[in-house]
């Protein structure tokens, strides 16, 4: 059932029906985890949020 809720939340977020926080809640994830899920699936994040900076060794 978890997968169905996640797919539904992703679909509703992508279509603009749910906000980021609503979709994360619907999916049963924290907002940070849901953002990671969106990024991994190549789904653009609509809301302006402060993403954690990734540090690269260099």
PDB file with SEQRES, HELIX, SHEET and CRYST1 records, atoms N, CA, C and O in Angstrom:
SEQRES   1 A   58  UNK UNK UNK UNK UNK UNK UNK UNK UNK UNK UNK UNK UNK          
SEQRES   2 A   58  UNK UNK UNK UNK UNK UNK UNK UNK UNK UNK UNK UNK UNK          
SEQRES   3 A   58  UNK UNK UNK UNK UNK UNK UNK UNK UNK UNK UNK UNK UNK          
SEQRES   4 A   58  UNK UNK UNK UNK UNK UNK UNK UNK UNK UNK UNK UNK UNK          
SEQRES   5 A   58  UNK UNK UNK UNK UNK UNK                                      
HELIX    1 AA1 UNK A    2  UNK A   15  1                                  14    
HELIX    2 AA2 UNK A   20  UNK A   27  1                                   8    
HELIX    3 AA3 UNK A   31  UNK A   40  1                                  10    
CRYST1    1.000    1.000    1.000  90.00  90.00  90.00 P 1           1          
ATOM      1  N   UNK A   1       0.825  -1.202   0.000  1.00  0.00           N  
ATOM      2  CA  UNK A   1       0.000   0.000   0.000  1.00  0.00           C  
ATOM      3  C   UNK A   1       0.865   1.261   0.000  1.00  0.00           C  
ATOM      4  O   UNK A   1       0.473   2.292  -0.546  1.00  0.00           O  
ATOM      5  N   UNK A   2       2.046   1.168   0.617  1.00  0.00           N  
ATOM      6  CA  UNK A   2       2.939   2.321   0.681  1.00  0.00           C  
ATOM      7  C   UNK A   2       3.292   2.816  -0.719  1.00  0.00           C  
ATOM      8  O   UNK A   2       3.296   4.021  -0.971  1.00  0.00           O  
ATOM      9  N   UNK A   3       3.586   1.892  -1.625  1.00  0.00           N  
ATOM     10  CA  UNK A   3       3.964   2.272  -2.981  1.00  0.00           C  
ATOM     11  C   UNK A   3       2.824   3.007  -3.675  1.00  0.00           C  
ATOM     12  O   UNK A   3       3.056   3.998  -4.368  1.00  0.00           O  
ATOM     13  N   UNK A   4       1.608   2.534  -3.497  1.00  0.00           N  
ATOM     14  CA  UNK A   4       0.451   3.184  -4.116  1.00  0.00           C  
ATOM     15  C   UNK A   4       0.302   4.615  -3.594  1.00  0.00           C  
ATOM     16  O   UNK A   4       0.043   5.536  -4.369  1.00  0.00           O  
ATOM     17  N   UNK A   5       0.464   4.799  -2.287  1.00  0.00           N  
ATOM     18  CA  UNK A   5       0.347   6.142  -1.698  1.00  0.00           C  
ATOM     19  C   UNK A   5       1.444   7.061  -2.236  1.00  0.00           C  
ATOM     20  O   UNK A   5       1.195   8.235  -2.513  1.00  0.00           O  
ATOM     21  N   UNK A   6       2.653   6.528  -2.384  1.00  0.00           N  
ATOM     22  CA  UNK A   6       3.762   7.332  -2.898  1.00  0.00           C  
ATOM     23  C   UNK A   6       3.508   7.738  -4.344  1.00  0.00           C  
ATOM     24  O   UNK A   6       3.656   8.909  -4.695  1.00  0.00           O  
ATOM     25  N   UNK A   7       3.130   6.790  -5.174  1.00  0.00           N  
ATOM     26  CA  UNK A   7       2.867   7.086  -6.587  1.00  0.00           C  
ATOM     27  C   UNK A   7       1.729   8.095  -6.718  1.00  0.00           C  
ATOM     28  O   UNK A   7       1.796   9.010  -7.539  1.00  0.00           O  
ATOM     29  N   UNK A   8       0.691   7.928  -5.910  1.00  0.00           N  
ATOM     30  CA  UNK A   8      -0.430   8.871  -5.935  1.00  0.00           C  
ATOM     31  C   UNK A   8       0.038  10.263  -5.529  1.00  0.00           C  
ATOM     32  O   UNK A   8      -0.318  11.251  -6.171  1.00  0.00           O  
ATOM     33  N   UNK A   9       0.834  10.343  -4.469  1.00  0.00           N  
ATOM     34  CA  UNK A   9       1.340  11.636  -4.003  1.00  0.00           C  
ATOM     35  C   UNK A   9       2.219  12.293  -5.065  1.00  0.00           C  
ATOM     36  O   UNK A   9       2.114  13.497  -5.297  1.00  0.00           O  
ATOM     37  N   UNK A  10       3.078  11.515  -5.706  1.00  0.00           N  
ATOM     38  CA  UNK A  10       3.938  12.057  -6.765  1.00  0.00           C  
ATOM     39  C   UNK A  10       3.101  12.588  -7.926  1.00  0.00           C  
ATOM     40  O   UNK A  10       3.365  13.669  -8.451  1.00  0.00           O  
ATOM     41  N   UNK A  11       2.106  11.826  -8.313  1.00  0.00           N  
ATOM     42  CA  UNK A  11       1.239  12.231  -9.424  1.00  0.00           C  
ATOM     43  C   UNK A  11       0.467  13.504  -9.091  1.00  0.00           C  
ATOM     44  O   UNK A  11       0.391  14.425  -9.904  1.00  0.00           O  
ATOM     45  N   UNK A  12      -0.102  13.546  -7.890  1.00  0.00           N  
ATOM     46  CA  UNK A  12      -0.881  14.721  -7.494  1.00  0.00           C  
ATOM     47  C   UNK A  12       0.005  15.950  -7.308  1.00  0.00           C  
ATOM     48  O   UNK A  12      -0.417  17.068  -7.604  1.00  0.00           O  
ATOM     49  N   UNK A  13       1.222  15.753  -6.822  1.00  0.00           N  
ATOM     50  CA  UNK A  13       2.155  16.875  -6.690  1.00  0.00           C  
ATOM     51  C   UNK A  13       2.543  17.390  -8.076  1.00  0.00           C  
ATOM     52  O   UNK A  13       2.517  18.594  -8.333  1.00  0.00           O  
ATOM     53  N   UNK A  14       2.900  16.468  -8.954  1.00  0.00           N  
ATOM     54  CA  UNK A  14       3.346  16.851 -10.295  1.00  0.00           C  
ATOM     55  C   UNK A  14       2.249  17.581 -11.066  1.00  0.00           C  
ATOM     56  O   UNK A  14       2.541  18.474 -11.862  1.00  0.00           O  
ATOM     57  N   UNK A  15       0.995  17.209 -10.838  1.00  0.00           N  
ATOM     58  CA  UNK A  15      -0.115  17.854 -11.543  1.00  0.00           C  
ATOM     59  C   UNK A  15      -0.516  19.186 -10.911  1.00  0.00           C  
ATOM     60  O   UNK A  15      -1.305  19.938 -11.482  1.00  0.00           O  
ATOM     61  N   UNK A  16       0.035  19.472  -9.724  1.00  0.00           N  
ATOM     62  CA  UNK A  16      -0.283  20.731  -9.062  1.00  0.00           C  
ATOM     63  C   UNK A  16      -1.474  20.641  -8.125  1.00  0.00           C  
ATOM     64  O   UNK A  16      -1.911  21.654  -7.579  1.00  0.00           O  
ATOM     65  N   UNK A  17      -2.003  19.444  -7.934  1.00  0.00           N  
ATOM     66  CA  UNK A  17      -3.160  19.264  -7.061  1.00  0.00           C  
ATOM     67  C   UNK A  17      -2.778  19.393  -5.589  1.00  0.00           C  
ATOM     68  O   UNK A  17      -3.534  19.952  -4.795  1.00  0.00           O  
ATOM     69  N   UNK A  18      -1.598  18.871  -5.223  1.00  0.00           N  
ATOM     70  CA  UNK A  18      -1.116  18.947  -3.846  1.00  0.00           C  
ATOM     71  C   UNK A  18       0.127  19.818  -3.762  1.00  0.00           C  
ATOM     72  O   UNK A  18       0.921  19.879  -4.701  1.00  0.00           O  
ATOM     73  N   UNK A  19       0.285  20.489  -2.631  1.00  0.00           N  
ATOM     74  CA  UNK A  19       1.527  21.214  -2.366  1.00  0.00           C  
ATOM     75  C   UNK A  19       2.590  20.206  -1.950  1.00  0.00           C  
ATOM     76  O   UNK A  19       2.302  19.025  -1.758  1.00  0.00           O  
ATOM     77  N   UNK A  20       3.801  20.680  -1.817  1.00  0.00           N  
ATOM     78  CA  UNK A  20       4.901  19.817  -1.405  1.00  0.00           C  
ATOM     79  C   UNK A  20       4.620  19.184  -0.044  1.00  0.00           C  
ATOM     80  O   UNK A  20       4.778  17.974   0.121  1.00  0.00           O  
ATOM     81  N   UNK A  21       4.209  19.987   0.921  1.00  0.00           N  
ATOM     82  CA  UNK A  21       3.965  19.442   2.259  1.00  0.00           C  
ATOM     83  C   UNK A  21       2.764  18.493   2.263  1.00  0.00           C  
ATOM     84  O   UNK A  21       2.780  17.484   2.967  1.00  0.00           O  
ATOM     85  N   UNK A  22       1.732  18.804   1.490  1.00  0.00           N  
ATOM     86  CA  UNK A  22       0.573  17.913   1.405  1.00  0.00           C  
ATOM     87  C   UNK A  22       0.955  16.574   0.778  1.00  0.00           C  
ATOM     88  O   UNK A  22       0.547  15.516   1.257  1.00  0.00           O  
ATOM     89  N   UNK A  23       1.736  16.629  -0.290  1.00  0.00           N  
ATOM     90  CA  UNK A  23       2.139  15.404  -0.982  1.00  0.00           C  
ATOM     91  C   UNK A  23       3.042  14.547  -0.095  1.00  0.00           C  
ATOM     92  O   UNK A  23       2.900  13.325  -0.060  1.00  0.00           O  
ATOM     93  N   UNK A  24       3.963  15.180   0.613  1.00  0.00           N  
ATOM     94  CA  UNK A  24       4.838  14.437   1.520  1.00  0.00           C  
ATOM     95  C   UNK A  24       4.012  13.738   2.593  1.00  0.00           C  
ATOM     96  O   UNK A  24       4.246  12.570   2.904  1.00  0.00           O  
ATOM     97  N   UNK A  25       3.062  14.446   3.147  1.00  0.00           N  
ATOM     98  CA  UNK A  25       2.193  13.871   4.166  1.00  0.00           C  
ATOM     99  C   UNK A  25       1.381  12.711   3.594  1.00  0.00           C  
ATOM    100  O   UNK A  25       1.251  11.667   4.233  1.00  0.00           O  
ATOM    101  N   UNK A  26       0.842  12.891   2.410  1.00  0.00           N  
ATOM    102  CA  UNK A  26       0.055  11.843   1.758  1.00  0.00           C  
ATOM    103  C   UNK A  26       0.905  10.593   1.523  1.00  0.00           C  
ATOM    104  O   UNK A  26       0.419   9.468   1.642  1.00  0.00           O  
ATOM    105  N   UNK A  27       2.175  10.804   1.191  1.00  0.00           N  
ATOM    106  CA  UNK A  27       3.084   9.687   0.923  1.00  0.00           C  
ATOM    107  C   UNK A  27       3.612   9.054   2.207  1.00  0.00           C  
ATOM    108  O   UNK A  27       4.225   7.987   2.171  1.00  0.00           O  
ATOM    109  N   UNK A  28       3.373   9.712   3.341  1.00  0.00           N  
ATOM    110  CA  UNK A  28       3.884   9.193   4.602  1.00  0.00           C  
ATOM    111  C   UNK A  28       5.370   9.427   4.773  1.00  0.00           C  
ATOM    112  O   UNK A  28       6.055   8.662   5.452  1.00  0.00           O  
ATOM    113  N   UNK A  29       5.870  10.492   4.150  1.00  0.00           N  
ATOM    114  CA  UNK A  29       7.294  10.818   4.213  1.00  0.00           C  
ATOM    115  C   UNK A  29       7.477  12.203   4.817  1.00  0.00           C  
ATOM    116  O   UNK A  29       6.560  13.025   4.819  1.00  0.00           O  
ATOM    117  N   UNK A  30       8.678  12.442   5.329  1.00  0.00           N  
ATOM    118  CA  UNK A  30       9.016  13.803   5.728  1.00  0.00           C  
ATOM    119  C   UNK A  30       9.156  14.628   4.454  1.00  0.00           C  
ATOM    120  O   UNK A  30       9.310  14.076   3.364  1.00  0.00           O  
ATOM    121  N   UNK A  31       9.103  15.925   4.590  1.00  0.00           N  
ATOM    122  CA  UNK A  31       9.244  16.790   3.422  1.00  0.00           C  
ATOM    123  C   UNK A  31      10.620  16.608   2.786  1.00  0.00           C  
ATOM    124  O   UNK A  31      10.733  16.583   1.561  1.00  0.00           O  
ATOM    125  N   UNK A  32      11.668  16.482   3.604  1.00  0.00           N  
ATOM    126  CA  UNK A  32      13.019  16.287   3.069  1.00  0.00           C  
ATOM    127  C   UNK A  32      13.130  14.988   2.280  1.00  0.00           C  
ATOM    128  O   UNK A  32      13.742  14.955   1.212  1.00  0.00           O  
ATOM    129  N   UNK A  33      12.540  13.923   2.802  1.00  0.00           N  
ATOM    130  CA  UNK A  33      12.576  12.636   2.102  1.00  0.00           C  
ATOM    131  C   UNK A  33      11.793  12.711   0.804  1.00  0.00           C  
ATOM    132  O   UNK A  33      12.213  12.155  -0.210  1.00  0.00           O  
ATOM    133  N   UNK A  34      10.656  13.396   0.830  1.00  0.00           N  
ATOM    134  CA  UNK A  34       9.848  13.530  -0.381  1.00  0.00           C  
ATOM    135  C   UNK A  34      10.595  14.340  -1.438  1.00  0.00           C  
ATOM    136  O   UNK A  34      10.519  14.025  -2.626  1.00  0.00           O  
ATOM    137  N   UNK A  35      11.309  15.373  -1.021  1.00  0.00           N  
ATOM    138  CA  UNK A  35      12.115  16.166  -1.956  1.00  0.00           C  
ATOM    139  C   UNK A  35      13.168  15.283  -2.613  1.00  0.00           C  
ATOM    140  O   UNK A  35      13.388  15.368  -3.821  1.00  0.00           O  
ATOM    141  N   UNK A  36      13.816  14.439  -1.824  1.00  0.00           N  
ATOM    142  CA  UNK A  36      14.811  13.514  -2.368  1.00  0.00           C  
ATOM    143  C   UNK A  36      14.159  12.573  -3.381  1.00  0.00           C  
ATOM    144  O   UNK A  36      14.735  12.291  -4.432  1.00  0.00           O  
ATOM    145  N   UNK A  37      12.967  12.092  -3.063  1.00  0.00           N  
ATOM    146  CA  UNK A  37      12.235  11.216  -3.985  1.00  0.00           C  
ATOM    147  C   UNK A  37      11.933  11.944  -5.290  1.00  0.00           C  
ATOM    148  O   UNK A  37      12.098  11.379  -6.370  1.00  0.00           O  
ATOM    149  N   UNK A  38      11.493  13.195  -5.193  1.00  0.00           N  
ATOM    150  CA  UNK A  38      11.226  13.988  -6.396  1.00  0.00           C  
ATOM    151  C   UNK A  38      12.489  14.138  -7.235  1.00  0.00           C  
ATOM    152  O   UNK A  38      12.457  13.951  -8.451  1.00  0.00           O  
ATOM    153  N   UNK A  39      13.592  14.475  -6.589  1.00  0.00           N  
ATOM    154  CA  UNK A  39      14.850  14.675  -7.303  1.00  0.00           C  
ATOM    155  C   UNK A  39      15.304  13.395  -7.996  1.00  0.00           C  
ATOM    156  O   UNK A  39      15.752  13.434  -9.142  1.00  0.00           O  
ATOM    157  N   UNK A  40      15.193  12.279  -7.317  1.00  0.00           N  
ATOM    158  CA  UNK A  40      15.610  10.995  -7.904  1.00  0.00           C  
ATOM    159  C   UNK A  40      14.762  10.611  -9.110  1.00  0.00           C  
ATOM    160  O   UNK A  40      15.231   9.921 -10.015  1.00  0.00           O  
ATOM    161  N   UNK A  41      13.524  11.059  -9.117  1.00  0.00           N  
ATOM    162  CA  UNK A  41      12.619  10.738 -10.227  1.00  0.00           C  
ATOM    163  C   UNK A  41      12.586  11.835 -11.292  1.00  0.00           C  
ATOM    164  O   UNK A  41      11.860  11.725 -12.280  1.00  0.00           O  
ATOM    165  N   UNK A  42      13.372  12.886 -11.088  1.00  0.00           N  
ATOM    166  CA  UNK A  42      13.442  13.958 -12.079  1.00  0.00           C  
ATOM    167  C   UNK A  42      12.206  14.831 -12.131  1.00  0.00           C  
ATOM    168  O   UNK A  42      11.918  15.441 -13.161  1.00  0.00           O  
ATOM    169  N   UNK A  43      11.468  14.899 -11.025  1.00  0.00           N  
ATOM    170  CA  UNK A  43      10.259  15.722 -10.965  1.00  0.00           C  
ATOM    171  C   UNK A  43      10.642  17.093 -10.413  1.00  0.00           C  
ATOM    172  O   UNK A  43      11.194  17.179  -9.316  1.00  0.00           O  
ATOM    173  N   UNK A  44      10.362  18.160 -11.150  1.00  0.00           N  
ATOM    174  CA  UNK A  44      10.722  19.502 -10.680  1.00  0.00           C  
ATOM    175  C   UNK A  44      10.004  19.869  -9.382  1.00  0.00           C  
ATOM    176  O   UNK A  44       8.845  19.512  -9.174  1.00  0.00           O  
ATOM    177  N   UNK A  45      10.709  20.579  -8.528  1.00  0.00           N  
ATOM    178  CA  UNK A  45      10.140  21.065  -7.272  1.00  0.00           C  
ATOM    179  C   UNK A  45       9.574  22.448  -7.540  1.00  0.00           C  
ATOM    180  O   UNK A  45      10.298  23.357  -7.947  1.00  0.00           O  
ATOM    181  N   UNK A  46       8.270  22.604  -7.311  1.00  0.00           N  
ATOM    182  CA  UNK A  46       7.591  23.860  -7.635  1.00  0.00           C  
ATOM    183  C   UNK A  46       7.808  24.941  -6.590  1.00  0.00           C  
ATOM    184  O   UNK A  46       8.039  26.099  -6.938  1.00  0.00           O  
ATOM    185  N   UNK A  47       7.737  24.584  -5.328  1.00  0.00           N  
ATOM    186  CA  UNK A  47       7.844  25.572  -4.266  1.00  0.00           C  
ATOM    187  C   UNK A  47       9.290  26.022  -4.100  1.00  0.00           C  
ATOM    188  O   UNK A  47      10.227  25.269  -4.365  1.00  0.00           O  
ATOM    189  N   UNK A  48       9.449  27.260  -3.658  1.00  0.00           N  
ATOM    190  CA  UNK A  48      10.789  27.750  -3.354  1.00  0.00           C  
ATOM    191  C   UNK A  48      11.185  27.200  -1.990  1.00  0.00           C  
ATOM    192  O   UNK A  48      10.557  27.502  -0.975  1.00  0.00           O  
ATOM    193  N   UNK A  49      12.219  26.403  -1.985  1.00  0.00           N  
ATOM    194  CA  UNK A  49      12.709  25.832  -0.735  1.00  0.00           C  
ATOM    195  C   UNK A  49      14.219  25.971  -0.704  1.00  0.00           C  
ATOM    196  O   UNK A  49      14.860  26.123  -1.744  1.00  0.00           O  
ATOM    197  N   UNK A  50      14.770  25.919   0.465  1.00  0.00           N  
ATOM    198  CA  UNK A  50      16.219  25.938   0.609  1.00  0.00           C  
ATOM    199  C   UNK A  50      16.716  24.508   0.656  1.00  0.00           C  
ATOM    200  O   UNK A  50      16.580  23.818   1.666  1.00  0.00           O  
ATOM    201  N   UNK A  51      17.298  24.072  -0.459  1.00  0.00           N  
ATOM    202  CA  UNK A  51      17.838  22.725  -0.512  1.00  0.00           C  
ATOM    203  C   UNK A  51      19.186  22.704   0.189  1.00  0.00           C  
ATOM    204  O   UNK A  51      19.944  23.670   0.104  1.00  0.00           O  
ATOM    205  N   UNK A  52      19.490  21.612   0.880  1.00  0.00           N  
ATOM    206  CA  UNK A  52      20.804  21.522   1.521  1.00  0.00           C  
ATOM    207  C   UNK A  52      21.901  21.552   0.470  1.00  0.00           C  
ATOM    208  O   UNK A  52      21.775  20.944  -0.593  1.00  0.00           O  
ATOM    209  N   UNK A  53      22.961  22.253   0.772  1.00  0.00           N  
ATOM    210  CA  UNK A  53      24.090  22.339  -0.143  1.00  0.00           C  
ATOM    211  C   UNK A  53      24.859  21.032  -0.122  1.00  0.00           C  
ATOM    212  O   UNK A  53      25.115  20.464   0.940  1.00  0.00           O  
ATOM    213  N   UNK A  54      25.221  20.564  -1.298  1.00  0.00           N  
ATOM    214  CA  UNK A  54      26.036  19.361  -1.383  1.00  0.00           C  
ATOM    215  C   UNK A  54      27.484  19.792  -1.499  1.00  0.00           C  
ATOM    216  O   UNK A  54      27.837  20.615  -2.343  1.00  0.00           O  
ATOM    217  N   UNK A  55      28.306  19.232  -0.650  1.00  0.00           N  
ATOM    218  CA  UNK A  55      29.719  19.582  -0.643  1.00  0.00           C  
ATOM    219  C   UNK A  55      30.492  18.538  -1.427  1.00  0.00           C  
ATOM    220  O   UNK A  55      30.323  17.335  -1.230  1.00  0.00           O  
ATOM    221  N   UNK A  56      31.335  19.017  -2.311  1.00  0.00           N  
ATOM    222  CA  UNK A  56      32.137  18.120  -3.128  1.00  0.00           C  
ATOM    223  C   UNK A  56      33.588  18.231  -2.697  1.00  0.00           C  
ATOM    224  O   UNK A  56      34.115  19.329  -2.514  1.00  0.00           O  
ATOM    225  N   UNK A  57      34.220  17.090  -2.539  1.00  0.00           N  
ATOM    226  CA  UNK A  57      35.645  17.093  -2.196  1.00  0.00           C  
ATOM    227  C   UNK A  57      36.414  17.597  -3.403  1.00  0.00           C  
ATOM    228  O   UNK A  57      36.142  17.214  -4.541  1.00  0.00           O  
ATOM    229  N   UNK A  58      37.335  18.423  -3.145  1.00  0.00           N  
ATOM    230  CA  UNK A  58      38.001  18.908  -4.323  1.00  0.00           C  
ATOM    231  C   UNK A  58      39.227  19.595  -4.035  1.00  0.00           C  
ATOM    232  O   UNK A  58      39.903  20.064  -4.951  1.00  0.00           O  
TER     233      UNK A  58                                                      
END                                                                             
